């Protein structure tokens, strides 16, 4: 079940971590003034500051700074600790985690000017967002990355709905493999998700783990016009609360 709250009027001064069976998802806008970005830059660790300096385009660097500093802010408020003091570790496939021992798990995604942060206690979670945009050779890309079932469903959609169907499928698959901790190294053809616009997000089949179909939760995110997204958590039922951060 998803609960979409009204946009937050401001960043909360204090924030409690998610409860059992709960997924908290925060969305934020990444385009900020240079003065704000300069202030957020100071929160980052030295290696994060070096990474920001390596971006070729200034807008990309500024958006990454906002996204990373907001992640630190979200986690810091959940843990009631200084955001600048948070240290990250990375799994074999690159999935970030908190360095210190904690049950708090999280996933991050950003596309264009929007970022999403999903946080749980104890349950692996994955989130993904994508800006809707025209794609050349959409069906040929799908044939290389989607399951046969998904490709057949995509081809059955009216032409005008295929881009939305494609990005529904992509974000749901990406969120699932993030929750697995595998990233895009996991063969995307081995599982299927729903993708039709207007149809609830769900896992439809998983070759390697059929129990995930009934045991995991997949939900679409309401991001507004021009974007689509999904969150996946390794438990069911799950109560998904989605709201804007810092508006």
C-alpha positions, 0 to 999 in steps of 0.5 A: 500500500502506498500513501502519498502525502502532500508536499512537505513545506520544509525539511523536518527538524527531526525525523524518526526512522521507518517502523517495522514493515514501513518504507519511507521514500523522500523525493527532492528537487536537485536544481538549487542556487549556486549559494545553496550548492556551495553550502551543501558542498561543505557537508561532503567528505573529501572524496565526495568533493573530489568526485564532484570536481570531476564532473565535466558539466557544472549542472551535473556537478551541482545536482550531484552535490545536492543529491549526495548532501540530501542523502546525508541529511536524510540519513543523519536525521533518521540516525540523529547524528551529524550528516557530515560524520556519516561514513559509507561502505560499498558492496561488491556490486557497488551498492552503498550502505552505512559503514557503522553497524545499523539496521537502517537500509537505503537506496538512492536514485536520481534522474534529471532534476529529481532524486529519490531516497528510500529507507527501511529498517532491516529489509533490503530496498531499491528505488529508481526514477527516470525522466520520461523522454523519447528513445530511438529504437525503443523496441530494440533496446527492450528486446536486449534487456527485457524478458520475452513476456515484457517485450510482448506486453510492450509491443501490445501497447498503443504506440503513444503509450510505449515510452511510458510502458518502457520506463515503467518497466525499466524503473521497476526492474532497476529498483528490484536489482538494487534491492537484490544488491546486484545492480545491472550485473543481474540478468534482467531477462530472468524476471518480469514486472508489470509495465502497462500504464495504469496497471499496479506495479508488481513482480510477475515472475522471477526465475531464480527466486519465485518466492519473491513474487508473493514475498516482496513488495513493488510499488510505483511512485507518484513523481508528477508529470514527466517522471516515473519511478518505483520502489521495491522492498524485500517484505510483504506487506509493506507500507510505503510513505512517499513525500517531498523533502525540503519543499 
